[in-house]
Amino acid sequence: MGVHRQSGSRQSPPPGTSGDRLGGDPWHAFGYVVSGVGVYGALGWLCDRWLGTTFLVAVGILVGATIGIYMTFARFKTVGRAPAGTPTSAQDAAPGTTPAHPHVQD
């Protein structure tokens, strides 16, 4: 009749390591760009082998890098933003209401 402990108990992450940090995780950005280059470079290489050309691998790498950078901006432009409709300054607040941070001056 001893103390029972759960072997798979979950621990909370250390403070400051949540997924919604301001600016996001730089490894996600790295992963998007590297994945884009790898996937589209491989598709370009396969098309080169199939069609007998030599330039499509370079096109695939450039397209993959472009898509990876676009995906990075698309993801991280929303990280750290206030929800839509939230006033961000005293001028944006509705008349007769107190802004979210009255002590901050713009």
C-alpha positions as CSV (number, residue, x, y, z in Angstrom):
1,M,0.0,0.0,0.0
2,G,2.6,2.5,-1.1
3,V,2.4,5.8,-2.9
4,H,1.5,5.3,-6.6
5,R,3.2,7.6,-9.1
6,Q,2.3,8.0,-12.7
7,S,5.2,7.2,-14.9
8,G,3.9,9.3,-17.7
9,S,3.0,12.4,-15.8
10,R,3.4,15.6,-17.7
11,Q,5.5,18.4,-16.5
12,S,4.8,22.0,-17.4
13,P,7.5,23.6,-19.6
14,P,9.9,26.1,-18.0
15,P,8.7,29.7,-18.1
16,G,9.5,31.6,-21.3
17,T,9.4,28.5,-23.5
18,S,5.9,28.6,-24.7
19,G,5.1,28.2,-28.5
20,D,3.7,31.7,-28.8
21,R,6.8,33.7,-27.9
22,L,7.1,37.0,-29.6
23,G,8.9,36.4,-32.8
24,G,8.4,32.7,-33.0
25,D,10.9,29.9,-33.1
26,P,13.8,30.4,-35.5
27,W,14.1,26.6,-36.1
28,H,10.7,26.7,-37.7
29,A,12.0,29.3,-40.2
30,F,15.1,27.2,-40.8
31,G,12.9,24.1,-41.3
32,Y,10.6,25.8,-43.8
33,V,13.5,27.1,-46.0
34,V,15.5,23.8,-45.9
35,S,12.4,21.7,-46.5
36,G,11.4,23.8,-49.5
37,V,14.9,23.6,-51.0
38,G,15.0,19.9,-50.4
39,V,11.6,19.0,-51.7
40,Y,11.5,21.2,-54.7
41,G,15.2,20.5,-55.5
42,A,14.4,16.8,-55.5
43,L,11.4,17.4,-57.8
44,G,13.6,19.4,-60.1
45,W,16.2,16.7,-60.1
46,L,13.5,14.0,-60.9
47,C,12.2,16.2,-63.7
48,D,15.7,16.6,-65.1
49,R,16.2,12.9,-65.1
50,W,12.8,12.3,-66.7
51,L,13.1,15.1,-69.4
52,G,16.9,14.8,-70.0
53,T,17.5,18.4,-69.0
54,T,20.1,19.9,-66.6
55,F,18.6,23.2,-65.4
56,L,15.4,22.1,-63.6
57,V,17.2,21.2,-60.3
58,A,18.4,24.8,-60.0
59,V,14.9,26.1,-60.8
60,G,13.5,23.7,-58.1
61,I,16.0,24.9,-55.5
62,L,15.2,28.6,-56.2
63,V,11.4,27.9,-56.2
64,G,11.7,25.9,-52.9
65,A,13.7,28.6,-51.2
66,T,11.2,31.2,-52.3
67,I,8.3,29.2,-51.1
68,G,10.1,28.5,-47.8
69,I,10.8,32.2,-47.2
70,Y,7.1,33.0,-48.1
71,M,5.9,30.4,-45.6
72,T,8.2,31.8,-42.9
73,F,6.8,35.3,-43.4
74,A,3.2,34.0,-43.6
75,R,3.6,32.1,-40.3
76,F,5.6,34.7,-38.3
77,K,3.7,37.8,-39.3
78,T,0.8,36.6,-37.1
79,V,2.9,35.7,-34.1
80,G,2.8,38.2,-31.3
81,R,-0.1,40.3,-32.8
82,A,-3.1,41.3,-30.7
83,P,-6.4,39.7,-31.7
84,A,-8.4,41.5,-34.3
85,G,-10.5,44.3,-32.8
86,T,-8.2,44.8,-29.8
87,P,-7.2,48.5,-29.4
88,T,-3.5,48.9,-29.4
89,S,-3.3,52.6,-28.5
90,A,-5.2,55.3,-26.7
91,Q,-6.3,56.7,-30.1
92,D,-7.7,53.2,-31.1
93,A,-9.8,52.8,-28.0
94,A,-13.5,53.5,-28.2
95,P,-14.6,56.9,-26.6
96,G,-15.3,56.5,-22.9
97,T,-13.2,53.4,-22.5
98,T,-9.8,52.8,-21.0
99,P,-7.1,51.4,-23.3
100,A,-5.5,48.1,-22.4
101,H,-2.3,49.8,-21.1
102,P,-3.2,53.4,-20.0
103,H,0.3,54.1,-18.7
104,V,2.0,53.5,-22.1
105,Q,2.2,56.6,-24.3
106,D,2.5,56.3,-28.0
